[in-house]
Amino acid sequence: MTRPFPWRQTVISVGAAAVIAWRIPFANLRVAFLNLDWNNLLLAGFCFLVVLGTRAYKWHSLVGATAKVRPQQSLRTLFGGFALGLITPGRLGELGRCLFVRKNERVRIAILTLLDRLLDLWALLTLVGASLFFLVPHPAAIFGMAVWLALVPVMMGFPGLLAHFSRLFQRAREFQSQLAEMSSELPPAEMPRYAVMALGAMWAELASFFFLLRAFSPTDFTTAVATYPYIVLAGDLPVSFSGVGVREGAAALLLTPYSIPPSVAVDAALLWFVLAILLPSLLGTVWLVVERIKSQLRSPAAGLNPPLSAADTASQK
């Protein structure tokens, strides 16, 4: 069954982009790019490499904790998920990493993908908690951090929590058994290590966004802390095509009170999309295409010249 094209999300993305083009003259966007500071852009690119490396190591560690796997195999699923995430609303396609393994391994990879994304969400909520100190009075911010601290035990028990929820689906016996097995292989004592990696990747993303802003206009690090998590959340909402348009509009709205021109905010959000989403997705697409070509080239010559049958052999004699 063919999945219908996401017309609604595409229309929202096109509409949001049209509003941005109407409110912000293209000449302003062009001028901002012409005045780009390449030193800060290179620093942003380096931070994104750190993000990519940390996410790849975290994913390989999660997969390796439940089965022996080579880095090439785990990276194939990760970058395949990146490629699917580009063409799906809210990057939900990243949950399709299980499509790039054998059938008997798909349930395990799907569970691990869900766990990986939960860790990333928890890391993003950490940034939200930090941003409260720049957005609301300190008592409210302290209360927000207390809520975040209360979520730490929940994070440490993510595998067991997934196993508990799986019991709601009585027919998914394979899902339940694999979750129970993985809960024993990923005990709570192991979760802080993966949580630290998720936090490291998220803070490296924050640093990269800060350097992108600095590449266009002088600004403080607190500006990035106060706005970045909400820009990411807006882009991750499954209401647009890969967050295009919505993310840039949210950046313009949130950064303007910090004396960041709308053109700079849109340009920085566009570059963030290119570095954080588009390039990894293109790498994943190239990886899968090259693998497909190699598999076709490695197909045995017997496929072109099939072996003779017994009757043919007898007739030749």
C-alpha positions in Angstrom: 0.0 0.0 0.0 1.5 3.3 -1.1 1.6 6.0 1.5 -0.3 9.2 0.3 1.7 12.3 -0.3 1.7 14.7 2.7 -0.2 17.4 0.9 -1.3 19.2 4.1 2.2 19.4 5.4 3.5 20.6 2.1 0.8 23.3 1.8 1.7 24.5 5.3 5.4 24.7 4.5 4.8 26.5 1.2 2.3 28.9 2.9 4.8 29.7 5.7 7.6 30.2 3.2 5.3 32.6 1.2 4.5 34.6 4.3 8.3 34.9 5.1 9.0 36.0 1.6 6.2 38.6 1.8 7.3 40.0 5.1 11.1 39.9 4.6 12.5 41.2 1.3 14.8 38.8 -0.5 17.3 41.6 -0.8 17.7 41.7 3.0 18.3 37.9 3.1 20.9 38.3 0.3 22.7 41.1 2.1 22.9 39.1 5.3 24.5 36.2 3.4 27.0 38.6 1.7 28.1 39.8 5.2 28.6 36.2 6.5 31.5 35.7 8.9 33.2 32.5 7.7 35.1 31.9 10.9 31.9 31.5 12.9 30.4 29.5 10.0 33.4 27.1 10.2 33.0 26.8 14.0 29.3 26.0 13.4 30.2 23.3 10.9 32.7 21.8 13.3 30.0 21.7 16.1 27.7 19.9 13.7 30.4 17.3 13.0 30.7 16.8 16.8 26.9 16.4 16.9 26.9 13.8 14.1 29.8 11.9 15.6 28.2 11.8 19.1 24.8 10.7 17.7 26.5 8.0 15.7 28.5 6.7 18.7 25.4 6.8 20.9 23.3 4.8 18.4 26.1 2.3 17.8 26.4 1.8 21.6 22.7 1.3 22.0 22.6 -1.3 19.2 25.8 -2.9 20.4 24.4 -3.3 23.9 21.8 -5.8 22.6 23.6 -7.6 19.8 27.0 -7.8 18.2 27.1 -5.3 15.3 29.7 -3.6 13.2 29.9 0.2 13.0 29.1 0.0 9.3 25.8 -1.8 10.1 24.6 0.6 12.8 25.6 3.6 10.7 23.6 2.3 7.8 20.5 2.3 9.8 21.2 5.7 11.3 21.9 7.4 8.0 19.0 5.6 6.3 16.8 7.1 9.0 18.2 10.5 8.3 17.3 10.1 4.6 13.7 9.1 5.5 13.5 11.9 8.0 14.0 14.5 5.3 10.8 13.5 3.4 8.5 13.0 6.3 6.6 15.5 8.5 8.3 16.2 11.8 11.3 14.0 10.8 9.2 11.0 11.8 10.9 9.0 9.1 13.9 8.5 11.4 11.8 5.9 13.1 12.2 3.9 9.9 15.7 2.8 10.8 14.3 -0.7 11.2 13.7 -0.9 7.4 17.4 -1.2 6.8 18.0 -4.5 8.6 16.7 -8.1 8.2 13.1 -8.8 9.1 14.0 -10.7 12.2 15.9 -7.7 13.6 13.3 -5.0 12.8 11.4 -5.1 16.1 14.7 -4.7 18.0 15.9 -1.8 15.9 12.4 -0.1 16.1 12.5 -0.3 19.9 16.0 1.0 20.1 15.1 3.9 17.7 12.2 4.9 19.9 14.5 4.7 23.0 17.1 6.9 21.1 14.6 9.5 20.2 13.2 9.6 23.8 16.8 10.3 25.0 17.1 13.1 22.5 13.7 14.5 23.6 14.8 14.4 27.2 18.0 16.3 26.2 15.9 18.9 24.4 13.8 19.3 27.5 17.0 20.0 29.4 17.6 23.0 27.2 14.0 24.1 27.7 14.7 24.1 31.5 17.8 26.1 31.1 16.1 28.6 28.9 13.5 29.4 31.6 16.1 31.3 33.6 16.2 33.8 30.7 12.5 33.9 30.0 10.5 33.8 33.3 11.1 34.9 36.9 13.6 32.8 38.8 11.1 31.1 41.1 9.2 29.8 38.0 12.5 28.7 36.4 13.5 26.9 39.6 10.2 25.1 39.6 10.8 24.1 35.9 14.2 22.7 36.8 12.6 20.8 39.7 10.2 19.2 37.2 13.1 18.3 34.9 14.9 16.7 37.9 11.8 14.7 38.6 12.0 13.4 35.0 15.6 12.0 35.6 14.3 8.7 37.2 11.9 8.4 34.3 14.7 8.7 31.8 16.8 6.1 33.7 13.8 3.7 33.5 13.0 4.3 29.8 13.5 0.6 28.7 11.3 -0.7 31.6 8.7 2.0 30.8 8.5 0.9 27.2 8.1 -2.7 28.4 5.3 -1.6 30.7 3.4 0.2 27.9 3.9 -2.8 25.6 1.6 -4.8 27.8 -1.2 -2.7 26.6 -0.9 -4.4 23.2 -1.8 -8.0 24.0 -1.4 -9.1 20.4 2.2 -7.8 20.0 3.7 -10.8 21.8 7.0 -10.5 19.8 7.2 -6.9 20.7 6.6 -7.6 24.4 9.2 -10.4 24.6 11.9 -8.3 22.9 11.2 -5.4 25.1 11.5 -7.5 28.2 14.8 -8.9 26.9 16.1 -5.5 26.1 15.1 -4.1 29.5 17.4 -6.6 31.1 20.2 -5.8 28.7 19.8 -2.0 29.2 19.4 -1.7 33.0 18.9 1.7 34.6 22.6 1.9 35.6 23.5 2.0 31.9 21.1 4.8 30.9 23.1 7.8 32.4 25.9 7.0 29.9 23.5 7.3 26.9 21.8 10.3 28.5 25.2 12.1 28.8 25.8 11.5 25.1 22.4 12.8 24.2 23.0 15.9 26.3 26.5 16.4 24.7 24.9 16.2 21.2 22.2 18.6 22.1 24.5 21.2 23.7 26.8 20.9 20.6 23.8 21.7 18.5 23.1 24.7 20.6 26.7 25.9 20.2 26.4 25.4 16.4 23.3 27.5 16.3 25.0 30.2 18.4 27.9 30.3 15.9 25.5 30.5 13.0 23.8 33.6 14.6 27.3 35.1 15.3 28.2 34.5 11.6 25.4 36.9 10.7 25.2 39.3 13.6 26.9 39.9 17.0 24.8 38.3 19.7 25.2 36.7 23.2 25.1 33.0 24.0 22.1 33.6 26.2 20.1 34.6 23.1 20.7 31.1 21.7 19.9 29.4 25.0 16.6 31.3 25.3 15.4 30.7 21.7 17.0 27.5 20.3 14.9 24.8 21.9 11.6 26.4 20.9 12.8 26.8 17.3 13.7 23.1 17.2 10.4 22.2 18.7 8.6 24.3 16.1 10.5 22.5 13.3 9.9 19.1 14.7 6.1 19.5 14.9 4.5 17.1 12.3 2.5 19.9 10.7 4.9 20.9 7.9 7.3 19.2 5.4 10.5 18.6 7.4 9.8 21.8 9.3 10.5 24.1 6.4 8.9 27.5 6.7 7.6 26.9 10.2 11.1 26.7 11.7 12.3 29.9 9.9 9.1 31.7 10.9 9.5 30.7 14.5 13.2 31.9 14.4 12.1 35.3 13.1 9.4 35.7 15.8 11.6 34.5 18.7 14.8 36.3 17.8 13.4 39.7 16.9 13.0 40.7 20.6 16.8 40.1 21.1 17.6 42.7 18.4 18.3 40.0 15.8 16.9 41.2 12.4 14.3 38.9 10.9 16.5 38.4 7.8 19.4 37.2 10.0 17.1 34.9 12.0 15.7 33.3 8.8 19.2 32.9 7.2 20.5 31.3 10.4 17.5 28.9 10.6 18.0 28.0 6.9 21.7 27.2 7.4 20.8 25.2 10.5 18.4 23.1 8.4 21.1 22.6 5.7 23.8 21.5 8.2 21.6 19.6 10.7 19.1 17.9 8.5 19.7 18.3 4.8 23.4 17.2 4.7 23.0 14.1 6.9 20.0 13.1 4.8 21.9 13.5 1.6 24.8 11.5 3.1 22.2 8.7 4.0 20.7 8.8 0.5 24.2 8.6 -1.2 25.1 5.7 1.1 22.0 3.7 0.2 22.4 4.4 -3.5 26.0 3.4 -3.5 25.2 0.2 -1.6 22.4 -0.6 -4.1 24.8 -0.1 -7.0 27.5 -2.3 -5.3 25.0 -5.0 -4.7 24.0 -5.0 -8.3 27.6 -5.1 -9.5 28.3 -8.0 -7.1 25.4 -10.1 -8.5 26.9 -13.4 -9.7 27.5 -13.9 -13.3 25.4 -17.0 -13.0 22.4 -14.7 -13.2 23.4 -13.8 -16.8 24.5 -17.3 -17.7 22.5 -19.8 -15.6 24.0 -23.2 -15.0 23.1 -26.0 -17.4 20.4 -28.4 -16.4 20.9 -32.2 -16.4 19.0 -32.5 -19.7 21.1 -29.8 -21.4 24.3 -31.5 -20.2 23.2 -34.9 -21.6 22.2 -33.3 -24.9 25.6 -31.7 -25.2 27.3 -35.0 -24.6 
